Amino acid sequence: MIGLIMAGGSSTRTNNLEKLSVPKDRPIILRVVDALMQSPQISTIYVAASKCSPRTYQILQKYDIDVIETRGKGYSVDLSYALDQLLYPVMILPGDLPCIDADIISHMSKLYDECHWTEILITEKYAAMLRLSPGITITHNDTLCRYTGVSMVKPSRRFSTPTRRIIINDMRIAANLNTPQDWALLDATHNLAEYNSLGTGRFC
């Protein structure tokens, strides 16, 4: 399975703070790359990026990560263009998941079904518990949910397969950075973890 990280936006919701840095830790986009690299189900990694996020683009080039250059014309347009370049089943992930790891990626990959476009959701109740900023919501099986941005599809069949939605309430895919408030919450959590001697890799 191919891992496709979406990182081509202009970061307007975060006041142009690109999805790069966590204090005293590895850039967030590279955390997602690391998690994919460590998952045995993922064979190849691409990042869909554009010149709208130049610092992100520079980091990807510095670390020799394969980039699909998009035009930065919006998530749907960029995703469609990126999928046009790929042949094999794809796991799509946002580039702003600071808590992601290989275990959750491996777990989700086992849910892939070539007959469906599988979308991973969290419940709105779970998002509120984590104090996440507002996101795009959807009602699924009479439960108010929100998109995580994680999904799986076979590119050549994406226009003809129905959507299947699965709820996974897990902080590793729930906690993303969409607003300055999310960054502040993550930073506070990081500092608390350091204070309690949990180490920088444990704050999520």
Secondary structure, DSSP 8 states (H G I E B T S, - for coil): -EEEEE--S--GGGTT--TT--TTS--HHHHHHHHHHT-TT--EEEEEE-TTSHHHHHHHHHTT--EEE---S-HHHHHHHHHHT--S-EEEEES--TT--HHHHHHHHTT--TTSEEEEEEEHHHHHHTT-----EEEETTEEEEEEEEEEE-GGGTTTS-EEEEE---HHHH----SHHHHHHHHHHHHHHHHTT--GGG--
